[in-house]
Amino acid sequence: MRYVLVLLAAVGIVASALALREHYRTEGDSPCSINERWDCGIVNHSPYAVLKGTGIPVAALGIAGYLLLGALAWRRAYRIVLAAALAGLAFSLYLAHIEAHVLGVWCIYCAISLADISLITALALGTTLVSRTDTSSDARK
């Protein structure tokens, strides 16, 4: 499971890096400006694209979070991966709410990141439950 989670963390790093590139883009149209409902440029240049009061881009936080998840998965610290992934999923769902109900525009990189953190969370939960079941059945022997 470690390699799958590390690979998924790498996917998240790429998606977040692409969103960060979009955040700093100053010229030309966004490469993911698909139509009026899908435009990464609008999302990544909105006030919601930075952590309030810090100026830190949300995408940079995503890169750091996925690096942490990958390092924890590599060390097989699945319970900590689960806790961190739940926090990431909650924040990603908040951002999806902002895209859907405030901005009215979606970012493809953000949608990929949401799918990625959802999968990481589900796999970390499954791995934690299975390892817990294995541990409790070993204790009964």
C-alpha positions in Angstrom: 0.0 0.0 0.0 2.9 2.3 0.7 3.8 2.6 -3.0 0.2 3.3 -4.1 -0.1 6.1 -1.5 3.3 7.6 -2.5 2.2 7.5 -6.1 -1.1 9.2 -5.3 0.8 11.8 -3.3 3.0 12.5 -6.3 -0.2 13.0 -8.4 -1.4 15.5 -5.8 2.0 17.3 -6.0 1.7 17.6 -9.8 -1.9 18.9 -9.6 -1.0 21.4 -6.9 2.1 22.5 -8.8 0.0 23.1 -12.0 -2.5 25.1 -9.9 0.4 27.1 -8.4 1.7 27.9 -11.8 -1.7 29.1 -12.8 -1.8 31.2 -9.6 1.3 33.1 -10.7 0.4 33.3 -14.4 0.2 36.9 -15.5 -0.2 36.7 -19.2 -2.3 34.8 -21.8 -5.3 32.6 -21.3 -5.3 29.8 -18.8 -4.6 26.5 -20.5 -7.5 25.0 -18.7 -10.0 27.6 -19.6 -12.5 25.2 -21.1 -15.7 27.1 -20.9 -17.6 29.4 -18.5 -17.9 26.6 -15.9 -14.3 25.4 -16.0 -11.6 28.0 -15.7 -8.5 27.5 -13.5 -7.4 31.1 -14.0 -10.5 32.5 -12.4 -10.3 30.2 -9.5 -6.6 30.6 -8.9 -6.7 34.4 -9.1 -9.6 34.7 -6.7 -9.2 35.8 -3.1 -9.9 32.2 -2.0 -6.7 31.1 -3.7 -4.6 32.3 -0.8 -4.7 31.6 2.9 -6.4 34.6 4.5 -4.0 36.9 6.1 -0.9 35.1 5.0 -0.6 35.5 1.3 0.4 31.9 1.0 -1.2 30.3 -2.1 -3.5 27.4 -1.3 -1.7 25.4 -4.0 1.6 25.8 -2.1 -0.2 24.4 0.9 -1.3 21.5 -1.3 2.2 20.7 -2.4 3.4 20.7 1.2 0.5 18.6 2.3 1.0 16.0 -0.4 4.8 15.9 0.4 3.9 15.2 4.0 1.4 12.5 3.0 4.0 10.8 0.7 6.7 10.9 3.4 4.3 9.4 6.0 3.1 6.8 3.6 6.7 5.8 2.9 7.3 5.4 6.6 4.1 3.3 6.8 2.6 5.7 9.3 -0.9 4.9 8.1 -2.8 6.3 11.1 -1.0 9.6 10.8 -1.6 9.5 7.0 -5.3 9.0 7.7 -5.4 12.0 10.1 -3.6 14.3 7.7 -5.7 13.1 4.7 -8.9 13.7 6.6 -7.7 17.3 7.3 -6.8 17.7 3.6 -10.1 16.2 2.5 -12.1 18.6 4.7 -10.2 21.6 3.3 -10.6 20.4 -0.3 -14.3 20.0 0.2 -14.5 23.5 1.6 -12.7 24.8 -1.5 -15.0 22.7 -3.7 -17.9 24.5 -2.0 -16.4 27.8 -2.8 -15.9 26.9 -6.4 -19.5 25.6 -6.7 -21.5 28.1 -4.7 -19.4 31.3 -4.5 -17.3 31.5 -7.6 -19.5 29.4 -9.9 -16.4 28.2 -11.7 -14.4 25.0 -11.3 -10.7 24.4 -11.6 -9.7 21.0 -13.2 -6.5 20.9 -11.2 -8.6 21.4 -8.0 -11.0 18.7 -9.1 -8.1 16.3 -9.7 -6.7 17.1 -6.2 -10.1 16.5 -4.6 -10.4 13.1 -6.3 -6.8 12.3 -5.3 -7.2 13.3 -1.6 -10.5 11.4 -1.5 -8.8 8.3 -2.7 -5.8 8.7 -0.4 -8.2 9.1 2.5 -10.2 6.0 1.6 -7.1 3.9 1.1 -5.6 5.1 4.4 -8.8 4.4 6.2 -9.0 0.9 4.7 -5.3 0.2 5.5 -5.7 1.4 9.1 -8.8 -0.7 9.6 -7.2 -3.8 8.2 -4.0 -3.4 10.2 -6.1 -2.8 13.3 -8.1 -5.9 12.6 -4.9 -7.9 12.1 -3.5 -6.6 15.3 -6.6 -7.4 17.4 -6.8 -10.9 15.9 -3.1 -11.5 16.7 -3.7 -10.4 20.3 -6.5 -13.0 20.7 -4.2 -15.9 19.7 
